[in-house]
């Protein structure tokens, strides 16, 4: 199957084992044998239970919640493979935690996204494979190659299958804030929908936030498009604005990463949105019994990217 001399091996820690298993199923290989646990005091322990000397190793580990535990697991695994003489180590991070701390918002702030990049590089990773970084410039924080996959094509296929061409002509893609306009515009062009923006601003200090809808959504079905959903407050407020201020008939929503912190699930379930589609870069919370939130599988896309990286061929077709 593979053209290079080095054998491909895929391992995982504890962030999202089903996702790693899906990647291996798409590749037609078995998941590597390893154990990642914690000592009584919380320190991470890692045992690699097969030889990796000279192998092309891929470690699949989202740095999702608990972020620090999963990040440390990734770093310890990278170090273990480096010391076991792996030929090349690729950190496959479907969701890159700390990505929102990519600049100094006020004096004396850290730039934690850069710190995490330094840690991954110092641990011994040779390259990184991730998806939909919150800010594209984070790729420049690394001194090793970074491949940033886009979830856009998966959502494009989903909505092309879900709605007819005639239906899509009457629909509108909505950016939930001004910062996500470029992302939403690219998506709107691919699905053949118009574009609108939810503009949020405070007229004066301590005043309530005023929301305006820029674009015509009256009498139309809309698709809110974003890169992540954390507490879901902004997303649900944007959906309400589209319906109550803009006069939309229905609101669908999609986002790459479902962080889903705190009251997020209850907010989505009680919102005016018809559904929220996420990618499975982060597992849904344990015990989630279904409702408006569901996931699309991107493990096959990551498997394809891993194949291209292993074969030393271009991954540009995935964009």
C-alpha positions as CSV (number, residue, x, y, z in Angstrom):
1,X,0.0,0.0,0.0
2,X,2.8,2.4,0.9
3,X,5.7,3.3,-1.3
4,X,8.4,4.5,1.1
5,X,10.8,2.1,2.9
6,X,9.6,3.1,6.4
7,X,6.7,1.2,7.8
8,X,3.7,3.4,8.9
9,X,2.5,3.1,12.5
10,X,-0.4,5.0,14.1
11,X,-0.7,5.3,17.9
12,X,-3.0,7.2,20.2
13,X,-3.4,8.3,23.8
14,X,-6.7,8.9,25.6
15,X,-8.2,12.0,24.1
16,X,-10.3,10.3,21.3
17,X,-9.4,6.7,20.8
18,X,-12.5,5.9,18.6
19,X,-11.3,8.6,16.1
20,X,-7.8,7.0,16.0
21,X,-9.4,3.6,15.4
22,X,-11.4,5.1,12.5
23,X,-8.2,6.5,11.0
24,X,-6.6,3.1,11.2
25,X,-9.7,1.4,9.7
26,X,-9.5,3.8,6.8
27,X,-5.8,3.0,6.4
28,X,-6.3,-0.7,6.6
29,X,-3.8,-1.1,9.5
30,X,-4.0,-1.9,13.2
31,X,-3.7,0.7,15.9
32,X,-0.3,0.6,17.5
33,X,0.1,-1.1,20.9
34,X,0.7,1.4,23.7
35,X,-0.5,2.2,27.2
36,X,-0.9,5.8,28.5
37,X,-1.9,6.1,32.1
38,X,-1.4,8.2,35.2
39,X,0.5,7.5,38.4
40,X,-1.2,8.1,41.7
41,X,0.0,11.7,41.8
42,X,-1.3,12.5,38.3
43,X,2.0,12.2,36.4
44,X,1.6,10.7,32.9
45,X,3.1,7.3,32.2
46,X,3.6,5.9,28.8
47,X,4.6,2.4,27.6
48,X,5.2,1.6,23.9
49,X,4.6,-2.1,23.5
50,X,6.1,-2.7,20.1
51,X,9.2,-1.7,18.2
52,X,9.2,1.6,16.3
53,X,12.8,1.8,15.4
54,X,13.0,3.5,12.0
55,X,9.2,3.6,11.6
56,X,7.1,6.5,10.3
57,X,5.0,7.2,13.5
58,X,1.8,9.2,13.7
59,X,0.4,10.0,17.1
60,X,-3.3,10.9,17.0
61,X,-4.3,13.1,20.0
62,X,-6.6,16.1,20.2
63,X,-5.7,18.5,22.9
64,X,-9.3,18.8,24.0
65,X,-10.6,18.9,27.6
66,X,-9.0,18.1,30.0
67,X,-6.6,20.1,27.8
68,X,-3.5,20.0,30.0
69,X,-3.7,16.2,30.6
70,X,-4.1,15.5,26.9
71,X,-1.4,17.9,25.9
72,X,1.0,16.3,28.4
73,X,0.1,12.8,27.1
74,X,1.0,13.9,23.6
75,X,4.3,15.4,24.7
76,X,5.3,12.3,26.7
77,X,4.4,10.0,23.8
78,X,6.5,12.1,21.4
79,X,9.5,11.9,23.8
80,X,9.0,8.1,24.1
81,X,9.0,7.6,20.4
82,X,12.0,9.9,19.9
83,X,14.0,7.9,22.5
84,X,12.8,4.6,20.8
85,X,14.5,5.8,17.6
86,X,11.4,6.3,15.5
87,X,12.3,7.3,12.0
88,X,9.9,10.3,11.9
89,X,7.2,11.5,14.4
90,X,4.1,13.3,13.2
91,X,1.8,14.8,15.8
92,X,-1.8,14.4,14.5
93,X,-3.8,17.0,16.4
94,X,-7.4,17.1,15.0
95,X,-8.2,19.9,17.6
96,X,-5.3,22.2,18.6
97,X,-6.0,23.5,22.1
98,X,-4.8,26.9,23.2
99,X,-5.3,28.1,19.6
100,X,-7.4,31.1,20.8
101,X,-4.5,32.5,22.7
102,X,-2.6,33.5,19.5
103,X,-1.8,37.1,20.3
104,X,-1.5,39.6,23.2
105,X,-5.0,41.0,23.7
106,X,-3.8,43.2,26.5
107,X,-0.4,44.0,28.2
108,X,1.4,41.1,29.9
109,X,-0.7,38.4,28.2
110,X,1.0,35.2,27.2
111,X,0.9,33.9,23.7
112,X,0.1,30.3,24.7
113,X,-0.5,29.0,21.2
114,X,3.2,29.7,20.5
115,X,4.3,28.2,23.8
116,X,2.4,24.9,22.9
117,X,4.1,24.9,19.5
118,X,7.5,25.3,21.1
119,X,6.7,22.4,23.5
120,X,5.6,20.0,20.7
121,X,8.7,20.9,18.7
122,X,11.1,20.6,21.7
123,X,9.5,17.2,22.6
124,X,10.7,15.8,19.3
125,X,7.9,16.0,16.7
126,X,9.1,16.3,13.1
127,X,5.8,17.7,11.7
128,X,2.2,18.4,12.7
129,X,-1.1,17.5,11.1
130,X,-4.2,19.4,12.3
131,X,-7.5,20.8,11.2
132,X,-9.1,24.3,11.1
133,X,-6.7,26.2,13.3
134,X,-8.5,29.1,15.0
135,X,-6.0,31.5,13.5
136,X,-4.0,30.5,10.3
137,X,-0.9,32.3,11.6
138,X,-0.4,29.6,14.2
139,X,1.3,27.6,11.4
140,X,4.1,30.1,11.6
141,X,4.5,29.5,15.3
142,X,6.1,26.1,14.5
143,X,9.7,25.6,13.2
144,X,8.6,22.3,11.7
145,X,6.1,21.6,8.8
146,X,2.4,22.0,9.6
147,X,-0.4,20.7,7.5
148,X,-3.7,22.5,8.4
149,X,-6.6,20.5,6.9
150,X,-10.0,22.2,6.3
151,X,-13.3,20.9,7.5
152,X,-15.0,23.0,4.8
153,X,-15.2,20.2,2.1
154,X,-17.0,17.8,4.6
155,X,-19.7,20.4,5.3
156,X,-19.9,21.3,1.6
157,X,-20.7,17.7,0.8
158,X,-23.2,17.4,3.6
159,X,-25.3,20.5,2.5
160,X,-25.0,19.6,-1.2
161,X,-26.6,16.2,-0.3
162,X,-29.1,17.7,2.1
163,X,-30.6,20.5,-0.1
164,X,-31.3,20.7,-3.8
165,X,-29.7,23.3,-6.0
166,X,-33.0,25.3,-6.1
167,X,-33.2,25.2,-2.3
168,X,-29.6,26.4,-1.9
169,X,-30.2,29.4,-4.2
170,X,-32.7,30.7,-1.6
171,X,-30.5,30.0,1.4
172,X,-27.9,32.2,3.2
173,X,-24.7,31.3,4.9
174,X,-24.3,33.5,8.0
175,X,-21.0,34.4,9.7
176,X,-21.7,34.7,13.5
177,X,-19.2,37.5,13.8
178,X,-17.0,39.8,11.6
179,X,-13.9,37.7,12.4
180,X,-15.3,34.6,10.7
181,X,-16.4,36.3,7.4
182,X,-13.5,35.0,5.3
183,X,-14.2,31.4,6.4
184,X,-18.0,31.8,5.8
185,X,-17.5,33.4,2.4
186,X,-15.4,30.5,1.1
187,X,-18.0,28.1,2.3
188,X,-20.9,30.1,0.8
189,X,-19.2,30.1,-2.6
190,X,-18.8,26.3,-2.6
191,X,-22.4,25.6,-1.7
192,X,-23.9,28.3,-3.9
193,X,-25.5,30.3,-1.2
194,X,-25.6,34.0,-0.4
195,X,-23.7,35.5,2.6
196,X,-24.8,37.5,5.6
197,X,-23.0,38.6,8.8
198,X,-24.1,39.1,12.4
199,X,-22.6,42.3,13.7
200,X,-22.2,42.6,17.5
201,X,-21.3,45.8,19.2
202,X,-21.7,47.7,22.4
203,X,-22.9,51.3,21.9
204,X,-21.2,52.4,25.2
205,X,-19.6,50.9,28.2
206,X,-21.7,48.6,30.4
207,X,-24.5,48.7,27.8
208,X,-26.2,45.7,26.4
209,X,-24.7,44.2,23.2
210,X,-26.6,45.3,20.1
211,X,-26.9,42.8,17.3
212,X,-27.5,43.6,13.6
213,X,-27.8,41.3,10.7
214,X,-25.9,42.6,7.6
215,X,-27.5,41.0,4.5
216,X,-30.9,39.8,3.5
217,X,-32.1,36.8,5.4
218,X,-35.8,37.6,5.6
219,X,-38.0,34.6,4.6
220,X,-34.9,32.4,4.0
221,X,-33.3,29.4,5.6
222,X,-29.8,30.1,7.0
223,X,-26.7,28.2,7.8
224,X,-24.5,29.5,10.6
225,X,-20.9,28.6,9.9
226,X,-18.0,28.8,12.4
227,X,-14.8,27.0,13.3
228,X,-15.7,26.0,16.9
229,X,-18.5,26.0,19.5
230,X,-17.4,26.5,23.1
231,X,-20.1,27.6,25.5
232,X,-22.5,28.2,22.4
233,X,-23.6,31.6,23.8
234,X,-22.5,33.5,20.7
235,X,-23.9,30.9,18.3
236,X,-27.3,30.7,20.0
237,X,-27.5,34.5,20.2
238,X,-26.6,34.8,16.5
239,X,-29.3,32.3,15.7
240,X,-31.9,34.3,17.7
241,X,-30.8,37.5,15.9
242,X,-31.2,35.9,12.5
243,X,-34.7,34.7,13.4
244,X,-36.0,37.7,15.4
245,X,-34.2,40.6,13.7
246,X,-33.5,39.3,10.3
247,X,-36.7,37.4,9.8
248,X,-35.2,34.1,8.7
249,X,-37.5,31.0,8.5
250,X,-35.0,28.4,9.8
251,X,-31.5,28.3,11.1
252,X,-29.0,25.4,10.7
253,X,-25.5,25.5,12.2
254,X,-22.2,23.8,11.6
255,X,-18.8,24.1,13.1
256,X,-15.6,22.1,13.0
257,X,-14.8,21.7,16.7
258,X,-17.4,21.0,19.3
259,X,-15.7,22.1,22.5
260,X,-19.1,22.2,24.2
261,X,-18.1,23.6,27.6
262,X,-20.5,24.3,30.5
263,X,-24.1,25.0,29.4
264,X,-23.4,24.6,25.7
265,X,-25.5,21.5,25.1
266,X,-28.5,22.8,27.0
267,X,-28.2,26.1,25.1
268,X,-28.2,24.4,21.7
269,X,-31.1,22.0,22.7
270,X,-33.2,25.0,23.8
271,X,-32.2,27.3,20.9
272,X,-34.1,28.1,17.7
273,X,-31.6,26.1,15.6
274,X,-32.8,23.1,13.7
275,X,-29.5,21.2,14.2
276,X,-25.8,21.7,14.9
277,X,-23.4,19.6,12.8
278,X,-19.9,19.2,14.2
279,X,-16.9,17.2,13.0
280,X,-15.6,14.4,15.3
281,X,-12.2,16.1,16.0
282,X,-13.4,16.2,19.7
283,X,-15.6,13.4,21.1
284,X,-19.1,14.3,22.3
285,X,-19.4,14.5,26.1
286,X,-19.9,11.1,27.8
287,X,-23.6,10.3,28.3
288,X,-24.8,12.6,25.5
289,X,-28.1,11.0,24.4
290,X,-28.7,12.7,21.1
291,X,-30.8,15.7,20.1
292,X,-29.9,18.7,17.9
293,X,-26.1,18.0,18.0
294,X,-24.5,15.3,15.8
295,X,-21.1,14.7,14.2
296,X,-19.7,14.0,10.7
297,X,-16.7,11.7,10.4
298,X,-13.4,13.2,9.3
299,X,-11.2,10.2,10.1
300,X,-11.1,9.1,6.4
301,X,-9.8,12.6,5.5
302,X,-7.0,12.4,8.1
303,X,-6.2,8.8,6.9
304,X,-5.8,10.2,3.4
305,X,-3.6,13.0,4.6
306,X,-1.5,10.5,6.6
307,X,-1.1,8.4,3.4
308,X,0.1,11.4,1.4
309,X,2.6,12.5,4.1
310,X,3.9,8.9,4.4
311,X,4.3,8.6,0.7
312,X,5.9,12.1,0.5
313,X,3.3,13.3,-2.0
314,X,1.2,16.5,-2.0
315,X,-1.9,16.8,0.1
316,X,-3.2,19.8,-1.7
317,X,-6.1,17.8,-3.3
318,X,-7.6,17.6,0.2
319,X,-8.2,21.4,0.2
